[in-house]
Amino acid sequence: MAAIEQLITSYNDSIPYVWTGLEVINSSISPANNTNWGYFYRKGIFDSPTYLPWGPGNPSASSTYNRTLYKKPDNELYSGPSTTANSYVCEYEEALKQPVSNLEQKCANLTSSSVLTLFVNDVCYVLNPVNKNYNDAKVSCNALSGYNGHLAHIRTMGELWVAEALRAAADVPYARIGIEKTNTSITDVYTGWYLTTPIDQPVLATFLPWATDGNDPGQYSMGIKGDYPKSFEMLVNTGTRPFICQYASVTTATTTTTTTTTTAGANCTVYSAWADWSTCSQSCDKGVRSREVMYNISESCNSSMTPAYQYESCTTGVQCKSSSTKMTTLKSECMSKAGSHYAYSSCYFLANISGTQADASDYCVTQGGQLASLFGEDLVSQLGSLFLQFSSVQAWIGLKYTGGKLKWMVDNAPHALFENIATPPTGSECYALVSDRSSPNEVENPRLSPMACSASLQQAICMKSDHIYSSYSVQGGKKVIEAESPESVTTEIDSSGCGARCSEIIGCVGFNFNPSDGSCIPTKVSPAMPSIIDGITSYTVQVESSWNFYERI
């Protein structure tokens, strides 16, 4: 409070009152209750304060006195109605600082005086105070070019608080949201409500904080009113009201599939919706996500979730551990070809070639490449995810179990990353990358699977590699020590020469270079990989001021 008092005095000593962020938590509980007040944040969460220096007779028991003012002359807090116009003090915390996305910029640039916006959790919420009926409002969320908008989906208390903040700021009694009763023959007033958009299949609404009055049969759309947190009231479809839109941080609609099945003699509609993205892979802009199939809930069908998993690559723009901005001819060609993936200075592509692993290897050579060596553990998920966009995959890679160790067949060199994998069954010494769209087990996809070397598969993963020096990152003052089978030290004129030596070694993902004496040590490991595999250390990183570590990316 001392900081606020000083700010007011420095700015304009004549200001007696300023709004603070202290609000009533629950409108159904008397505002006179001290425990019913909290400091709200934009995400709808709040802190319950212990220091509440109320002025005499405050807080008021009046239900409209649900906000708080600081009064400088008294150095105390007073409750008041939110409709009163007063000055206000904003607070910005370094800990809450977030990167600004393209969507947030567009959201903030909606400067029309007729709309109000809030950007919370990568979603842009827009209140349009123009009165529209439900059908017109449902197709009017198109203010942001390139983003699919729809009437707001309120699924949590946090999202409800955001919508309520917009409604209150616009000073409108009601605001339409994207929840409707899709089956008007259901007579129960409080069942049959779904989250809807103009293009996607409806999803059952499970968060329904009903208002204590105003909910009558014959009303099939939803709005919120100023009784937070009991805010949901049914609205007549033909009635005109302001509406709240939301725009998510993706530019395409959620992929959905509709089928029909039979449960206990009844026809049940099946909708499938993508789950959230998984953690992005370590080195590139690819990752894995799964899809679950949800059965539409009705009186004649049972509600259930079925683990029918599929996989896709991440959207662009996700934050990953490292990425290369340097463009080479190979990288440009690879990125422009559908179904190809560039990582670790190499282009990986799926070839439709029927035959044994040896046949697959020969074919890749005719394409100017080789049967794929996977430089990083994350490539298993990256490639499996990418190729699963098109179909299930069972494709040869250049890995084979010989002499008691897994080795890359192109030069018979062991690769530390896969050295501790379980011994494959006798007769299944060659390996394929497998991703099955119909697999019921999410953790099994994608994976490396042992195969009989004489087996005839229909696919192979080939690779073409750039010189390592065409795409790399540098960690100054670091030296990576490979635990098993390290390469010998050589002397090179410069780091480019060291990179050339690394490029000649299959499985080389980086190199240590000491510019003071030209010492060069190629490695098959890097900090992008796990340092411990099956309890065994694969590498360590030493702080050495005279060394630099160069890594494929």
C-alpha positions in Angstrom: 0.0 0.0 0.0 2.9 2.3 0.6 4.0 1.8 -3.0 0.5 2.7 -4.3 0.3 5.8 -2.0 3.7 7.0 -3.3 2.7 6.4 -6.9 -0.5 8.4 -6.5 1.3 11.2 -4.8 4.0 11.3 -7.5 1.5 11.2 -10.4 -1.5 13.3 -9.2 -2.0 14.0 -5.5 -5.7 14.9 -6.2 -6.6 11.3 -7.0 -8.5 9.9 -3.9 -9.4 6.4 -5.1 -7.8 3.7 -7.4 -9.0 0.3 -8.4 -7.0 -2.7 -7.1 -7.1 -6.4 -8.3 -9.1 -7.5 -5.2 -12.4 -9.1 -6.1 -15.2 -11.2 -4.7 -14.4 -14.9 -5.3 -18.0 -16.3 -5.1 -21.0 -14.2 -5.8 -23.3 -16.6 -4.0 -21.5 -15.8 -0.7 -21.9 -12.5 1.1 -19.2 -9.9 0.2 -19.1 -9.0 3.9 -17.2 -12.3 4.4 -13.5 -11.5 4.6 -12.5 -15.0 3.2 -14.6 -14.3 0.0 -12.0 -11.9 -1.5 -9.0 -12.6 -3.7 -6.4 -11.0 -5.9 -7.1 -12.3 -9.4 -4.7 -12.9 -12.3 -5.5 -13.0 -16.0 -5.7 -16.8 -16.0 -8.5 -16.8 -13.5 -6.5 -18.0 -10.6 -6.4 -15.9 -7.4 -4.4 -15.4 -4.2 -6.3 -15.1 -0.9 -4.7 -12.3 1.0 -4.1 -12.1 4.8 -3.6 -8.4 4.9 -7.0 -6.6 4.3 -7.0 -3.1 5.9 -10.7 -2.4 5.3 -12.1 1.0 6.1 -14.9 1.4 8.6 -18.1 -0.5 7.6 -16.3 -2.4 4.8 -16.6 -4.6 3.0 -20.2 -3.9 2.3 -22.7 -6.7 2.4 -24.3 -5.4 -0.9 -23.9 -7.9 -3.7 -23.0 -5.2 -6.2 -20.1 -4.0 -4.1 -17.8 -6.8 -5.4 -14.6 -4.8 -6.3 -12.1 -3.0 -4.2 -10.7 0.6 -4.2 -7.7 1.9 -2.3 -8.5 5.3 -0.7 -5.3 7.3 -0.3 -6.5 9.9 2.4 -7.4 7.0 4.7 -4.8 4.5 3.5 -7.5 1.8 3.6 -9.5 -0.4 1.3 -13.2 0.1 0.4 -15.5 -2.1 -1.5 -17.5 -0.7 -4.4 -19.6 -1.5 -7.5 -17.6 -2.4 -10.7 -19.6 0.2 -12.7 -18.0 3.2 -10.9 -15.4 5.0 -13.0 -12.1 5.4 -11.1 -8.3 5.5 -11.8 -6.4 2.3 -11.5 -3.0 0.9 -10.7 -1.5 -1.9 -12.8 1.2 -4.3 -11.6 3.7 -6.2 -13.9 5.7 -9.1 -12.6 9.0 -10.3 -14.3 8.1 -13.9 -13.3 4.9 -13.7 -15.5 6.7 -12.4 -18.6 5.9 -14.5 -21.6 7.1 -14.5 -25.3 4.8 -12.7 -27.7 3.3 -14.9 -30.4 1.9 -13.9 -33.8 -1.6 -14.6 -32.4 -1.1 -12.4 -29.4 0.1 -9.5 -31.6 -3.0 -9.9 -33.8 -5.2 -10.1 -30.7 -3.7 -6.9 -29.3 -4.1 -5.1 -32.6 -7.9 -5.5 -32.6 -8.1 -1.8 -31.7 -11.7 -1.3 -32.7 -13.6 0.5 -30.0 -16.4 -2.0 -30.4 -14.5 -5.0 -29.1 -12.6 -6.0 -26.0 -9.8 -8.6 -26.0 -7.9 -10.8 -23.5 -5.0 -13.1 -24.4 -4.7 -16.0 -21.9 -3.0 -19.4 -22.3 -2.3 -19.0 -26.0 -6.0 -18.2 -26.7 -7.3 -14.8 -27.9 -10.8 -14.0 -26.4 -12.8 -11.3 -28.1 -16.0 -9.8 -26.8 -18.1 -8.2 -29.6 -20.9 -6.0 -28.0 -23.0 -6.1 -31.2 -26.2 -7.9 -30.5 -26.8 -11.0 -32.7 -28.9 -14.1 -32.5 -27.2 -17.5 -31.9 -27.0 -18.7 -35.5 -25.5 -15.3 -36.7 -23.1 -15.1 -33.8 -21.9 -18.7 -34.3 -20.5 -17.8 -37.8 -19.2 -14.3 -36.9 -15.9 -15.2 -35.2 -13.7 -14.3 -38.2 -11.9 -11.2 -37.0 -8.4 -12.7 -37.1 -7.2 -13.7 -40.6 -5.5 -17.1 -40.7 -7.1 -18.4 -37.5 -10.2 -20.5 -37.0 -12.4 -18.7 -34.5 -15.6 -19.9 -32.8 -17.8 -18.8 -29.9 -15.9 -19.3 -26.7 -15.7 -22.7 -25.1 -15.9 -22.3 -21.3 -14.6 -25.6 -19.7 -12.9 -24.5 -16.4 -13.3 -21.9 -13.7 -10.2 -20.1 -15.2 -11.9 -19.8 -18.6 -15.1 -18.7 -17.0 -13.3 -15.9 -15.1 -11.7 -14.7 -18.4 -15.2 -14.6 -20.1 -16.7 -12.9 -17.0 -13.9 -10.2 -17.0 -14.8 -9.4 -20.6 -18.5 -9.3 -20.0 -18.1 -7.0 -17.0 -15.6 -4.7 -18.8 -18.1 -4.4 -21.7 -20.9 -3.7 -19.1 -23.4 -6.0 -20.9 -25.8 -8.2 -18.9 -25.3 -11.3 -21.1 -22.8 -12.6 -23.5 -23.2 -15.6 -25.8 -20.7 -18.5 -25.7 -20.2 -21.7 -27.8 -22.4 -24.1 -25.9 -25.7 -25.3 -27.3 -28.3 -28.1 -27.0 -27.9 -30.0 -30.2 -30.8 -32.3 -29.7 -33.9 -30.2 -29.0 -36.0 -33.2 -28.2 -34.3 -33.8 -24.9 -36.7 -32.6 -22.3 -34.3 -32.4 -19.4 -33.3 -28.8 -19.1 -29.8 -29.5 -17.8 -28.6 -32.3 -20.1 -27.7 -32.5 -23.8 -25.4 -29.5 -23.9 -22.3 -29.5 -26.2 -19.3 -27.4 -27.1 -19.8 -26.5 -30.8 -18.0 -24.7 -33.6 -19.2 -24.0 -37.2 -17.0 -26.8 -38.7 -16.2 -29.4 -36.0 -18.2 -32.2 -34.4 -19.8 -31.3 -31.0 -18.1 -32.3 -27.8 -20.0 -32.9 -24.6 -19.9 -30.0 -22.2 -19.1 -31.2 -18.6 -18.5 -27.8 -17.0 -21.9 -26.2 -16.4 -22.0 -23.7 -13.6 -25.7 -23.0 -13.8 -27.2 -19.7 -12.7 -29.9 -20.0 -10.0 -32.6 -18.7 -12.2 -33.5 -18.1 -15.9 -33.0 -21.6 -17.1 -36.3 -22.6 -18.8 -37.3 -25.3 -21.4 -37.4 -24.2 -25.0 -34.0 -22.4 -24.8 -31.2 -24.1 -26.7 -28.2 -21.8 -26.6 -26.0 -20.6 -23.8 -24.7 -17.3 -22.4 -23.0 -16.0 -19.2 -24.3 -13.3 -16.9 -22.9 -11.4 -14.0 -23.5 -14.0 -11.2 -19.9 -15.4 -11.2 -19.2 -18.2 -10.5 -22.9 -19.3 -11.1 -22.9 -17.7 -14.5 -24.5 -20.1 -17.1 -28.0 -19.2 -18.3 -29.9 -20.6 -21.2 -30.8 -18.1 -24.0 -33.4 -18.1 -26.7 -31.7 -18.8 -30.0 -33.5 -16.0 -31.8 -32.8 -13.4 -29.1 -30.0 -10.9 -29.9 -27.1 -10.7 -27.5 -23.4 -9.7 -27.5 -21.0 -12.7 -27.9 -17.5 -13.9 -27.0 -15.2 -15.4 -29.6 -12.0 -17.3 -29.1 -9.1 -17.9 -31.5 -6.5 -20.7 -30.7 -2.8 -20.7 -31.6 -3.3 -23.1 -34.6 -4.4 -22.1 -38.0 -6.4 -25.3 -38.9 -9.4 -26.9 -37.3 -9.1 -29.9 -35.1 -9.2 -33.0 -37.2 -12.3 -35.1 -36.4 -13.6 -38.3 -37.7 -17.2 -39.5 -37.5 -18.4 -43.1 -37.6 -21.4 -45.0 -36.3 -21.3 -48.0 -34.1 -23.9 -50.0 -32.2 -24.0 -50.4 -28.4 -26.7 -52.6 -26.8 -28.8 -52.3 -29.9 -28.5 -48.5 -30.2 -26.7 -46.4 -32.8 -24.0 -44.3 -31.2 -22.0 -41.6 -33.0 -18.2 -41.7 -32.5 -16.1 -38.6 -32.6 -12.3 -38.6 -32.5 -10.3 -35.6 -31.4 -6.5 -35.0 -31.2 -5.0 -34.9 -27.7 -2.4 -32.3 -26.8 1.1 -32.4 -28.4 3.7 -34.4 -26.6 7.0 -32.9 -25.6 8.9 -31.9 -28.7 11.9 -33.9 -29.7 15.3 -32.8 -28.8 16.9 -31.5 -31.9 14.3 -30.6 -34.6 10.8 -29.3 -35.2 9.1 -32.7 -35.0 7.3 -34.5 -32.2 4.6 -37.0 -31.5 1.0 -36.6 -30.4 -1.8 -39.2 -30.1 -5.5 -39.3 -30.9 -8.1 -40.8 -28.7 -11.6 -41.8 -29.9 -14.5 -40.5 -27.8 -18.0 -41.9 -28.0 -20.8 -39.4 -28.1 -22.8 -39.6 -24.9 -26.6 -40.2 -25.2 -29.2 -41.8 -23.1 -28.9 -45.1 -25.1 -25.1 -45.2 -25.3 -22.4 -45.7 -22.8 -19.7 -43.1 -22.4 -16.2 -44.4 -22.9 -12.7 -43.6 -24.3 -10.9 -45.9 -26.6 -7.1 -45.8 -26.9 -7.0 -45.7 -30.7 -3.6 -43.9 -31.2 -2.2 -42.2 -34.2 0.8 -39.9 -34.6 1.7 -36.8 -36.5 4.5 -34.3 -36.6 4.5 -31.1 -34.5 3.3 -27.9 -35.9 6.0 -25.4 -36.9 7.2 -22.8 -34.5 7.5 -25.1 -31.4 10.4 -24.4 -29.1 13.0 -27.2 -29.4 16.4 -27.9 -27.9 18.3 -26.8 -31.0 17.7 -26.0 -34.6 19.7 -24.9 -37.6 19.0 -21.8 -39.5 21.7 -22.4 -42.1 20.3 -23.4 -45.5 22.2 -25.8 -47.7 21.3 -27.3 -51.1 20.5 -30.7 -49.5 18.4 -29.1 -46.7 16.4 -27.0 -49.2 15.7 -30.0 -51.4 14.8 -32.1 -48.4 12.4 -29.6 -46.8 10.6 -29.1 -50.2 9.9 -32.8 -50.6 6.8 -34.2 -48.9 7.6 -37.0 -46.5 11.3 -36.1 -46.1 12.9 -35.1 -42.8 16.1 -33.1 -42.3 18.1 -33.7 -39.1 21.7 -34.0 -38.0 22.9 -32.6 -41.4 21.1 -35.5 -43.1 17.9 -35.9 -45.2 15.8 -39.0 -44.4 13.2 -40.2 -46.8 10.9 -43.3 -47.0 11.4 -45.5 -50.1 8.9 -48.0 -51.3 11.2 -50.9 -52.1 10.3 -54.5 -51.6 13.1 -56.8 -50.4 15.5 -57.8 -47.7 17.7 -55.5 -45.7 20.5 -56.0 -48.2 18.2 -55.2 -51.1 17.1 -52.0 -49.3 20.7 -51.0 -48.8 21.5 -51.5 -52.5 18.5 -49.4 -53.4 19.5 -46.5 -51.2 22.9 -46.5 -52.8 21.3 -46.1 -56.2 19.6 -43.0 -54.9 22.9 -41.4 -54.0 22.5 -42.2 -50.3 22.6 -45.1 -47.8 20.3 -47.2 -45.6 19.6 -44.9 -42.7 21.9 -44.6 -39.7 20.0 -42.8 -36.9 22.4 -40.3 -35.3 20.0 -39.4 -32.4 17.6 -41.4 -30.3 14.9 -38.8 -30.9 15.0 -39.7 -34.7 13.1 -42.8 -33.9 10.1 -40.8 -32.8 10.7 -38.1 -35.4 10.7 -40.4 -38.4 8.0 -42.7 -37.1 5.8 -39.7 -36.5 6.4 -38.1 -39.9 5.8 -41.2 -41.9 2.7 -42.1 -39.9 1.0 -39.1 -41.4 0.6 -41.2 -44.6 0.3 -44.8 -43.5 1.6 -47.4 -41.1 5.4 -48.0 -41.5 7.6 -51.1 -41.3 10.8 -50.0 -42.9 14.4 -51.3 -43.0 17.1 -49.2 -41.4 20.9 -49.8 -41.5 21.2 -51.4 -38.1 22.2 -55.1 -37.6 23.2 -57.2 -34.6 26.6 -58.9 -35.3 29.4 -60.1 -33.1 27.3 -59.5 -30.0 26.8 -55.8 -30.7 24.5 -53.6 -32.7 26.4 -52.1 -35.6 25.6 -49.8 -38.5 26.0 -52.1 -41.5 27.5 -49.4 -43.8 30.9 -49.6 -42.0 30.3 -52.3 -39.4 30.8 -49.7 -36.7 29.1 -49.9 -33.3 26.9 -47.0 -32.3 27.0 -46.2 -28.5 23.5 -44.9 -28.5 22.0 -48.4 -29.2 24.8 -50.5 -27.7 22.8 -51.5 -24.6 19.6 -52.6 -26.4 18.3 -56.1 -25.5 19.8 -59.0 -27.5 17.4 -59.7 -30.4 15.9 -63.2 -30.9 18.1 -65.7 -32.9 17.2 -65.3 -36.5 16.1 -61.7 -36.1 19.4 -59.8 -36.3 18.4 -57.0 -38.6 16.3 -54.0 -37.6 13.4 -52.0 -38.9 11.6 -48.9 -37.7 7.9 -49.7 -37.0 5.0 -47.4 -36.5 1.5 -48.9 -36.5 -1.6 -46.7 -36.8 -3.8 -49.4 -35.4 -1.6 -50.2 -32.3 -3.6 -50.0 -29.1 -0.5 -49.2 -27.1 0.8 -45.6 -27.4 4.2 -46.3 -25.9 5.0 -48.9 -28.6 5.0 -46.4 -31.4 7.3 -45.6 -33.0 10.0 -48.2 -32.2 12.9 -50.3 -33.5 12.0 -53.9 -34.0 14.3 -56.9 -34.8 13.5 -58.7 -38.0 14.9 -61.7 -39.9 17.4 -60.3 -42.3 15.9 -62.4 -45.1 12.4 -61.0 -44.5 10.9 -59.1 -47.3 9.6 -55.7 -46.2 7.9 -53.2 -48.4 9.8 -50.0 -47.3 13.2 -48.7 -46.4 14.5 -45.5 -44.9 17.3 -44.0 -46.9 19.5 -41.0 -46.0 21.7 -38.5 -47.7 24.2 -36.5 -45.6 25.8 -33.1 -45.8 29.3 -32.3 -44.7 28.8 -31.9 -40.9 30.2 -28.4 -41.1 27.3 -27.3 -43.2 25.0 -27.3 -40.2 26.3 -27.2 -36.7 26.2 -25.6 -33.3 29.2 -24.7 -31.2 29.6 -25.0 -27.4 32.6 -23.0 -26.3 34.8 -24.2 -23.5 33.3 -27.7 -23.6 34.8 -31.1 -24.3 32.5 -34.2 -24.8 34.2 -37.5 -23.6 32.8 -40.6 -25.2 32.7 -43.5 -22.6 33.1 -46.4 -25.0 35.2 -46.8 -28.2 36.3 -43.1 -28.5 37.9 -42.0 -31.8 41.6 -41.3 -31.7 43.0 -37.8 -31.5 44.4 -36.3 -34.7 45.8 -32.9 -35.6 44.0 -30.8 -38.1 44.8 -27.3 -39.6 41.4 -25.9 -38.6 38.0 -26.9 -37.3 36.7 -27.3 -40.9 39.3 -30.1 -41.3 38.1 -31.7 -38.1 34.5 -31.5 -39.5 35.7 -33.2 -42.7 37.1 -36.1 -40.6 33.8 -36.4 -38.7 31.8 -36.5 -42.0 33.8 -39.6 -43.0 32.8 -41.5 -39.9 29.3 -43.0 -40.0 27.5 -42.2 -36.8 29.7 -39.1 -36.0 27.4 -36.5 -34.5 30.0 -34.0 -33.5 33.7 -33.3 -32.7 35.9 -31.7 -30.1 38.4 -29.2 -31.5 41.2 -27.3 -29.8 42.2 -24.3 -31.8 45.5 -23.8 -29.9 47.1 -26.9 -31.2 44.6 -28.3 -33.8 43.6 -31.4 -31.8 40.6 -33.1 -33.2 38.4 -35.8 -31.6 35.2 -36.9 -33.5 32.4 -38.4 -31.4 29.4 -40.5 -31.8 27.7 -38.8 -28.9 26.5 -35.3 -28.1 24.7 -33.4 -25.3 21.5 -33.8 -27.3 21.5 -37.6 -26.5 20.9 -39.3 -23.2 24.1 -39.4 -21.1 23.0 -42.6 -19.3 21.4 -45.5 -21.2 20.2 -48.5 -19.2 22.2 -47.3 -16.2 25.4 -47.1 -18.2 27.2 -43.7 -18.8 27.6 -43.1 -22.6 29.5 -39.7 -22.3 30.5 -36.9 -20.0 31.0 -33.2 -20.6 34.1 -31.5 -19.2 34.6 -27.8 -18.9 37.8 -27.1 -20.9 38.4 -23.5 -21.8 40.8 -24.4 -24.6 38.3 -26.8 -26.4 35.1 -26.3 -28.4 32.5 -28.9 -29.2 30.8 -28.8 -32.6 27.5 -30.7 -32.9 25.4 -31.8 -35.9 21.9 -30.2 -35.9 
